[in-house]
Amino acid sequence: MLQTREHNEPKDFDFIIGEWQVKHRRLKDILNGSQEWIEFDGQSSTVKTLGGFGNVEDNHLHMPSESIRAKAVRSYNSETNEWSIWWLDGRNPGAMDTPVVGQFTDGVGRFYADETYNGVAVKVRFVWDSTNPDMPTWQQAFSKDDGETWEVNWKMEFTRVQ
């Protein structure tokens, strides 16, 4: 694949480029006050694209009931200094989720979207924390009250494969 580096390419997601082992924790019953977490492993591999103004993350998640494949597709808008992140789940290959949009400040990226989850209108928040680039983290949260309160429902810890 042809890779051409642009001089002004954003560096925000450089920390996640490469191969990773992933520890997942997912809330068993989302938006119902559950405190029970399901834990499982996975792998991810991320490469730059769009001359460094995007990247694609290939995921293999070993959930308790099944193993699934998914992709995260990210692109950077240099006019707004914001990233858009789309999620494509291999179980539903004909649809990408609504993109979350946001930016990084001091190594922490916050990204938001309006979405529907099981018929409920929610705000979605992704938080990428690259302040420890050797073990970055990601989490997803939903809000039913327009961002007043958030329920974190998925956490991931990444360990680089050497």
N, C-alpha and C positions, 0 to 999 in steps of 0.2 A: 504494500500500500504506500502511496506517495505521501510523505510528510514534509511539509514546508513550514518552517517557523516564521512567524510574523514578529517584527520587532516590538510591537505594542500589544502582544497577546496578554490576556489576563493570567495571573499566576494563582488565583484563589483556590482552584481545585488541583494544583500540582501535587499536593500532598497525597491524593488518592490514586494517582497514576501508578499502575503496577498490579501485582498479584497479592490477594489478601485471604486470610482465614477470617470468618465472621462468626461472632457469638450473637445470636438473636434472642431477644426476650419480647414476647408479644402478649398483650393483655388478652385473656381468654374470652371475655365478654365485654365488648367495647360499648361505651356510652350507657352502661347499666350499673355503675358503681362497683364493678368487680375489682378485686385486689389480687386475683389469681393470674399468675403469669405462666406462659408456656415457653420453654427454652429449647432451642435447637441450633444446629450449626449450619454453616454455609460457606461458600467461596464466592469471591468476586474478582473480576479483572477489569481494569479501566485503561482505556487508551485515548489519547487526544485525537481530535478530528477538527475539521473546519479551520485548518491552519493555526490551531491552538485556541480558537474561539469557541470550542466545544469539546465534549468528550462523551464517550459511550461506555457504560458500565454493564458488564455481563454478569448476571447473578445466578447461582445455583443454591436454592434454599432447601434444606432437608427437614421439612416440617414433620411432626409426628405422624400425620396421616398420609403424607405424600411428599415427593420431591418435585419442586417446580423450577422452571426457568423464567427469568424476567430480565428486563433491560431498563436502565435509567439513561435517558438521553438528555444532555445538558447543552445549552447554547448561551452565549454571552452577547448582550446588546451593548455595544460600545457607546451608543448615544445616551442611554439611561444608566449605564454602569450596573445593570442588573442581569442576573442569570435566570433562565427559565429551565425548569426540570420537569420532564415528562416520565411517566412510568408505564411500561408495557408488560403486562402479565401474560406469560405463555399459555395460561388457561383460557384467556380471552384475547386471542391474537388479532382480532379485528378492531380493537379500540385501545387508544391511549388515554390515560387519565388526564383530567384538566391540569395544565402545568401550574406548579407553584413557582412564584416569582419573588426574587429578593436579591440580597447582596451580603457580602462579608464586611464585618468591622472587627478589627483586632483578632483575626483568626476564627471568628464565629460567624457563620452564615445563617440568616433567618429568611425563610421563604414561605409565602402564603398563597392560598387559593380559596375560593368558595366552591363547595362541592356538595354532593348528596351522598350520604352513607345510609344504606338500608332504609331509604325513603325519608331520612331526616336531613334537613339543610344544616351543613356544618361549615365552619372555617377549618382549614387544614393548615398546620404549621410544621415545616421541617426545620430542624436545627442541626447544622453540621458544625462540629467543634474540632478544629485542626490545631489547637494550641499545644497539643502533644502530637506532633506529626508521626511519631512511632506507633501511636495507638489512637487514631482519630475515632470519634463517635458520631453517631447520627441518631436522631429520635424524631418520631412523628407524634403529633398531638391533634386532637379534635376539640372544637368549641361549639357548643349549641347556643351560646349566648353572645354571639358576635365578638368573641375574643375577650370577654370579661374574665372567664375562667377556662382553663385548658385541662383536658385529660390526656396525659401521655399514654399512648397505647402500643408503641413499638420502639425498641431500643436496639441499637447495633453497636458492637465494639469490634474494631478491625485490628488484626495483627498481621503485619507484613510477612509474606512468605519469602524466605531468604534463598 
